[in-house]
Every structure is written in structure tokens, then in C-alpha cells.
């Protein structure tokens, strides 16, 4: 209970940053916050990491992520270590929680014919499912979630923490389906976010999206595992071709491992150590 009260108190202080007082944190904190999305007609949680020394009158680079509240985005110890050792400059990390509620889907079956139940998360992160469902809520889920992420989530975080509303200040991190959502964003809204970290990408419409050789797409750090399904590697190769055609920056590499956060965290740490180098 004491920890909850401390986090709540810090959250209240951050909310009062617009006053003449300046909030300076003596230690890093992780805050769970929420907003009501008019696009999704529900409250959505997000988790905010604020670094040690955070000053409410300063601006920081920010990483927006999918899969908040999971082991994938539990990055406090990673950021604390890199910042305290002066390997990177302070950064804010914000992760939007997905809706894990089960959606009744008859599209997917296992090899033995058993029905697979997808969660709302799948419909939020991947556009491929939308055309295959009759339920209007699910059919519009991807579009509505994208509107929430771009027009509400990013907007509120930037206003609340006085961040620069610039493409170069924004970064994105996602893995698997969450990484697929990132690929869709960089393709459809190339002026929104400056740098993407997308690992083991599943979905994202890599082959079906329209790619323009004259468009300068955001910087992309693409990673996939040596023990992952071959189709993930095939799509990564196509994505590299699209980036090459447009002469956009891509840093692509294969890590030794499978579809697991055990390997994603290592790649994440290595890349942000370069991106936010002190």
C-alpha cells in the first residue's frame, strides 16, 4: 500500500507541473496512468517511466511503446542502470496497455482443428483480421486503436510532461504484433515518429502496404531471431528492400534466439545505448 501511495503522490505532483513549482525527482519512478479514449469508448491504461533527476521544466526524448504492463515493457532496471552509469542521457519511456479481453474469433484454428480465441490486442495491433470479421466493434478495432494511439495517447503524454512535439523527439518500440503495429504506423504516418525499434515483427502489412520510393521513411531498427519462423525473416527481407528503394535508413540484424523477450531486451538495450548515448 505504501508503494501505491508514493506512486500516486508522484503522479499528482506531475499533474501540477503547470504551476510555478518545479518537480525534480530524486529517484526514478514508474507511474500507471489512464485516459478515456473517445475512439475506443473505454479507459486505457499506460505506464510512464520518469528518470532520476527528472525536472518538470525540462524536455526529454520519449519512447512510445505497445504492450504496456507486461514483461516486454518492464524496463525500469534497464534504464536506471544505463542512466546511472552515464551510458545514456535521461529518457522517458511510455507504454500503452493493450486490451487483453478475449474476442470470439472463428478465423483461427490449430492443426488439430481446435478453435483459437484471439484477444482484442490482436485486433488492435494487426489490421489483417479486420476484413474477416462481421462484428463491427472488432472490424473497426484497428482503426479506432490507431486513432487513440496517435491522437490521444501521444498527445496527452507530450502535453502532460512538456515534451517536444517533434518527429525527431519521438521513438517507438514494439515486438511481435506490437512491432507490426509500428510498421503500419511508419508506413501510413511517416511524419509522426522519427525512429522505430521493431523486433520479430508479426503483421504490419509489409507486403500489402503501399510503399513510395520517394518517401523518406522513419529510421528503423529491425531485429528478428535465428530460431523464429521463416516467414518472419522473409517479410524482414522485403521490408529491407522497400527501405533500400526509398533510400531510408534501416539497421537490420538477426539475433541468435527465438521469439522471446529474453532476446528482445538484449537487443533493445544495445540499440538505446547508441541512440541516447551520453
C-alpha positions in Angstrom: 0.0 0.0 0.0 2.8 2.4 0.8 4.4 2.0 -2.7 1.0 2.6 -4.3 0.6 5.8 -2.2 4.1 7.0 -3.2 3.4 6.4 -6.9 0.0 8.2 -6.6 1.6 11.2 -4.9 4.3 11.5 -7.6 1.6 11.3 -10.3 -0.3 14.1 -8.6 2.9 16.2 -8.4 3.5 15.7 -12.1 -0.1 16.7 -12.8 0.7 20.0 -11.1 3.7 20.8 -13.2 1.9 23.6 -14.9 2.0 25.6 -11.7 5.0 27.8 -10.8 6.5 24.9 -8.8 9.2 22.7 -10.4 9.2 19.0 -9.8 12.6 17.3 -9.6 12.7 13.6 -8.8 15.5 12.3 -6.6 14.9 8.8 -7.9 13.3 7.2 -11.0 9.6 6.3 -10.8 7.1 4.2 -12.7 3.6 5.6 -12.8 0.4 3.9 -14.0 -2.0 6.4 -15.6 -5.0 6.3 -17.8 -7.1 8.3 -20.2 -10.6 7.9 -21.6 -10.5 7.2 -25.3 -13.4 8.6 -27.3 -12.3 6.5 -30.2 -12.4 3.2 -28.2 -15.1 4.3 -25.8 -13.2 3.0 -22.8 -10.5 3.9 -20.4 -7.0 2.9 -21.4 -4.0 2.5 -19.1 -0.5 3.5 -19.8 2.8 3.2 -17.8 5.2 6.0 -17.6 8.9 5.7 -16.6 10.4 9.0 -15.4 14.2 9.0 -14.9 16.1 10.0 -11.8 16.6 13.8 -11.9 13.5 14.4 -13.9 12.8 18.1 -14.0 9.3 19.2 -15.0 10.7 22.3 -16.7 13.0 20.3 -19.0 12.1 18.3 -22.1 13.2 14.8 -22.7 13.3 12.3 -25.6 10.4 9.8 -25.3 9.9 6.2 -26.4 6.2 5.3 -27.0 5.6 1.6 -26.8 3.0 -1.1 -27.2 2.3 -3.9 -24.6 2.4 -1.8 -21.5 2.1 -3.5 -18.2 3.9 -6.7 -19.4 7.4 -8.1 -19.0 8.2 -6.7 -22.5 7.9 -3.1 -21.2 9.2 -3.6 -17.7 12.3 -1.5 -18.4 12.9 0.4 -15.2 16.1 -1.6 -14.2 17.4 -1.3 -17.8 17.0 2.5 -17.9 18.2 3.0 -14.3 21.4 1.1 -15.0 22.2 2.9 -18.3 21.4 6.3 -16.9 23.2 5.9 -13.6 26.3 4.6 -15.4 26.1 7.6 -17.8 25.8 5.4 -20.8 22.7 7.2 -22.0 21.1 10.5 -21.3 17.8 10.5 -19.4 14.8 9.4 -21.4 11.1 9.0 -20.8 9.5 5.6 -21.6 5.7 5.4 -22.0 3.9 2.1 -22.8 0.2 1.8 -23.7 -1.5 -1.2 -22.3 -3.3 -3.5 -24.7 -6.8 -4.8 -24.1 -6.3 -8.4 -23.2 -10.0 -9.3 -23.2 -10.7 -12.4 -25.3 -12.5 -11.7 -28.6 -14.7 -14.5 -30.0 -12.9 -15.3 -33.3 -13.6 -18.3 -35.6 -10.9 -17.4 -38.1 -8.0 -19.3 -36.5 -7.7 -23.0 -35.7 -4.8 -25.1 -34.6 -3.5 -28.1 -36.5 -6.0 -30.4 -34.7 -8.9 -28.2 -35.6 -9.4 -26.6 -32.3 -10.7 -23.0 -32.3 -8.2 -20.2 -31.4 -9.6 -17.3 -29.4 -7.8 -14.0 -30.2 -7.7 -11.1 -27.8 -8.7 -7.6 -28.5 -4.9 -6.9 -28.6 -4.6 -8.9 -31.8 -7.3 -6.8 -33.5 -5.8 -3.5 -32.1 -2.3 -4.2 -33.4 -2.9 -6.1 -36.7 -5.1 -4.8 -39.5 -5.2 -8.1 -41.3 -8.0 -9.5 -39.2 -10.5 -6.6 -39.8 -11.9 -7.8 -43.1 -12.5 -11.3 -41.8 -15.0 -10.4 -39.0 -18.6 -9.3 -39.1 -18.6 -7.8 -35.6 -18.5 -4.1 -36.2 -16.5 -3.5 -32.9 -13.8 -5.9 -34.0 -13.8 -4.8 -37.6 -13.1 -1.2 -36.6 -10.8 -2.0 -33.7 -7.5 -1.5 -35.5 -8.6 1.9 -37.0 -10.0 3.1 -33.7 -7.0 1.9 -31.7 -4.7 3.7 -34.2 -6.7 6.9 -33.7 -6.4 6.5 -29.9 -2.6 5.9 -30.1 -1.9 8.8 -32.4 -4.4 11.4 -31.4 -5.0 10.8 -27.7 -2.2 8.8 -26.2 0.8 10.6 -27.7 -0.9 13.9 -27.5 -1.7 13.6 -23.8 1.8 12.3 -22.8 3.5 15.2 -24.6 1.3 17.8 -23.1 1.4 16.4 -19.6 5.2 16.0 -19.5 6.0 19.1 -21.6 7.7 17.1 -24.3 8.8 18.5 -27.7 6.0 17.8 -30.2 8.5 16.9 -32.9 9.1 13.8 -35.0 12.8 13.8 -34.0 11.9 13.6 -30.3 9.6 10.6 -30.7 10.6 7.0 -30.7 8.6 3.8 -30.9 9.2 0.3 -29.5 7.2 -2.8 -30.3 7.7 -6.6 -30.6 5.7 -9.3 -32.4 2.2 -7.9 -33.1 3.2 -4.7 -31.3 6.1 -4.4 -33.8 3.7 -5.0 -36.6 1.6 -2.0 -35.4 4.8 0.1 -35.5 5.5 -1.0 -39.1 1.9 0.1 -40.1 2.4 3.5 -38.4 5.7 4.2 -40.1 4.2 3.3 -43.4 1.0 5.3 -43.1 2.2 8.2 -41.0 5.9 8.7 -41.8 6.0 12.2 -40.4 4.7 11.1 -36.9 7.6 9.4 -35.2 11.3 9.7 -36.1 12.7 6.4 -35.0 11.3 2.9 -34.7 12.6 -0.2 -32.9 10.6 -3.2 -34.2 11.6 -6.7 -33.3 10.3 -10.1 -34.5 7.6 -8.3 -36.5 4.3 -10.2 -36.9 1.8 -8.4 -39.1 2.1 -4.8 -40.2 1.1 -5.3 -43.8 4.6 -5.3 -45.1 3.6 -7.0 -48.4 0.2 -5.3 -48.8 1.1 -1.7 -47.7 1.8 0.9 -50.4 5.4 1.9 -50.4 6.6 5.1 -52.1 10.2 5.1 -53.3 10.1 8.9 -53.0 9.1 8.9 -49.3 11.8 9.2 -46.6 10.5 6.7 -44.1 11.5 7.0 -40.4 14.7 5.4 -39.1 14.1 1.7 -38.4 16.0 -0.7 -36.2 14.7 -4.1 -37.3 15.6 -7.3 -35.4 14.5 -11.0 -35.8 15.6 -14.3 -34.4 17.5 -17.2 -36.0 15.1 -19.7 -34.5 11.9 -17.8 -35.5 9.5 -18.9 -38.3 10.9 -18.4 -41.8 8.0 -16.1 -42.9 9.1 -13.5 -40.3 12.6 -13.5 -41.9 11.1 -13.4 -45.4 9.0 -10.3 -44.5 12.0 -8.7 -42.9 13.9 -9.1 -46.2 11.0 -7.5 -48.1 11.0 -4.6 -45.7 14.7 -4.1 -46.2 14.1 -3.9 -49.9 11.4 -1.3 -49.5 13.7 0.8 -47.4 16.5 0.4 -49.9 14.3 1.6 -52.7 13.4 4.8 -50.8 17.0 5.2 -49.6 15.6 5.4 -46.0 17.8 4.4 -43.0 17.4 0.8 -41.7 19.6 -1.1 -39.3 18.6 -4.7 -39.7 20.1 -7.8 -38.0 19.4 -11.3 -36.9 19.9 -12.3 -33.3 20.7 -15.8 -32.1 17.5 -16.9 -30.5 13.7 -17.4 -30.6 10.5 -15.4 -30.3 11.2 -14.3 -26.7 11.7 -11.2 -24.5 14.9 -12.8 -23.3 16.4 -11.8 -26.6 14.4 -8.7 -27.3 15.6 -7.0 -24.1 19.2 -7.5 -25.0 18.7 -6.0 -28.5 16.7 -3.1 -27.0 19.5 -2.3 -24.5 22.2 -2.4 -27.2 20.2 -0.1 -29.5 19.2 2.6 -27.0 22.8 2.6 -25.7 23.6 4.0 -29.1 20.6 6.2 -29.7 20.7 8.1 -26.4 24.5 8.0 -25.9 25.7 10.3 -23.1 
